[in-house]
Amino acid sequence: MSNRTTRLELTGMSCANCAGTIEESVGELDGITSVDANYATDEGSVEYDPDVVSLADIVTAVQDAGYGVATETVTIGITDMSCANCAETNEEALEGTAGVIEASVNYATDEGQVTYNPADVSRSDLYDAIESAGYTPVREGSGGANADDSDGGEQSGADRRAAARNEETRRQLRLTLFGAVLSAPLLLFMADHLFSLGLVRETVLGVPQGWVAFALATPVQILLGKHFYENSYKALVNNGRANMDVLIALGSSTAYIYSVAALAGLIASTGLYFDTAALILVFITLGNYLEARSKSQAGAAIQQLLEMEADTATVVHEDGSEAEIPIDEVGVGDRLKVRPGEKVPTDGVVVDGDSAVDESMVTGESVPVEKGEGDEVIG
């Protein structure tokens, strides 16, 4: 792999010696070709071999020297993941993108958290990396390097991820119901054959039972199997690894193709397995629906907990004056004022006054808890 050049927005420098310290710290890393830190512009440029040293190592070296690098962290919703291997594939695709410092993808929440250098990569590039791996990102806004990360934008992003989860739940439900309707007769055929019930004749409305099974199983194979076939192709061809979709597609296709060949008289066989091919897909799709519904419900519950957090805090200065500030600007040792009915903005200790505090976000208990001087409160 050829060398990469990254541009860093440096923080904390106060003189030219600071720039020299950064250059020395980064230059000691293996794989660094050249490094330049400019105190006048608070910028740095590093040429490195990504096979030897990572961007995360470079950022850590700057931080170890006592300085900082401007980075951004974004949470991206990812659909179409079916197992932990899918999450790992997305992580590798994101970490292989120039400008990405760290990437972590969680299959359970269908989300990826990416820390990146906004001077090198934009959100659009991150979305493209996910798509190149064969998955679908939930795009949020324009996604440029100067994208708005205000609270409104974050809320909009959470709404988009929730909407994507809900849509996936509805899609899986539709597929499950469609497959169940067509597979029910196949299940009856199988039960009749296994237990010799004599409920089904060899022909149905003059059509041999085998061809009826073929007519019922084929739409299931096409519509329910489409998702598994597409994901299998992406996993094997694009990513060079097998995942759960490959196993499902292999098992269902083997039963279906064998049955088609036997029905057409191409091979000798004592039975058809259209029911097996269809029911594999139906039961797996049912499991996907239940999983998607659980994720959607869990996501909604987490969002409700986050909405219980305070957005601002009233800080009391030493001279007695008060000011309302964003919650992320509250520092250790600040004295805060909480009025009746307001949410406790952060963890702390009561130094004056008493009141009943709602701690249901943490304890689940809906009855407010009495708090007085010296008691700990949870925000």
C-alpha positions, 0 to 999 in steps of 0.5 A: 500500500502506498504512503498516505498524507494526513493533515492535522488540526493541532491544539494546545501549541503556544510557541515554536518549540511546541511544534518541534516537540510534536514533530519529534514525538510523531517522528519517532514512530515507525512508518513515518516518512515526514512530519511537519507542525506549523505553530502559526497555522496550528496545523500539521502534515504527516506522511506515513505508511498505513501498513506500519503505523495507523492514524490512531497511533499518530494522534496518540503520539500527539496527545502523549506529547501534551497536545491535541488533535481536532477530531469528530465522532459520529454515530451511523445507523447501519442496516442489512447486518445479519451477524457479528461477522457483518459488524466486523466487515463494516469495522474493517471497511471504515478503519481502512478509510483514510482519515478514520482514527477509530471505528466500532460497529455494534451488531446488536444496535445496528450502529457504528461509532466512528472517530475521524479527522474532519480535515481528511474525511467527510461523513459522506466518505464514511457512508460510501465505505459502508456501502462498498462493504455491501451494507446500507448506512442511514444517511444524515444530512449532507455529511460534509466535514462542516456538517452541523453537529447541533443538538437538533441535528443529533436528534434528527439523526436519532429519528432517522435511525429509529425510522430505519429500524421501524421500516426494517421491522415492518419489512420483515413482518410483511415477508414473514406473513407472505412466506407463512401463507404460502408455506402453510400448505407445504407444511400440511403436505409434509405432515400428511406424508410423515404421519400417513394421514391421508388428508392430501391426494396425489393431485390437487385440482388435477395438478400433481402434488409435486408441481403444487409444492413447486408453485408454492415454494418458488415465490418464497424462494425468490422474495424471502431468499433475495435478501440472503442471496444478495448478502451472500454474494456481497460477503463472498465476492466483495468481502471474501468471507462467509457469514450466516446468510451464506449458510442460509442461502446454501441450505435453502438453495440445496433443498430447492434445486435438488427438488426441482431436478428431481421433479423434472426427472433429471435425477433419481429421487424418492422425495421432494424437499420444497417444504424444507427449502421454504420453511428454512427461509420462513423461520429465519425471516420470522427470527429476523422480524422478532430480532428487528422488533426487539431492537426497535423497542430497545432503541425507543426505550433508550431514547426515552431515557435520553430524553429524561436528561437535562439539556442545560444547567444553572450555574451559581458563580462565587459572586452569587450571579446565575447563568444558564449553560449547556450541560457539556460545559459543566465542570467538576466543582461547579455549584448548580441550582436546581429549581422545583420541577427541574431535572438534576443536570448531573451527578453531585452532592446537595450542599443546600436545600431539600426537595424530592428528586425523580430518579426513575431514569436510574432506579425505575422507581416512579416515586420521587426520593427525598434529598437533603444537604449532604445527599448524593443526586444522580443526573 
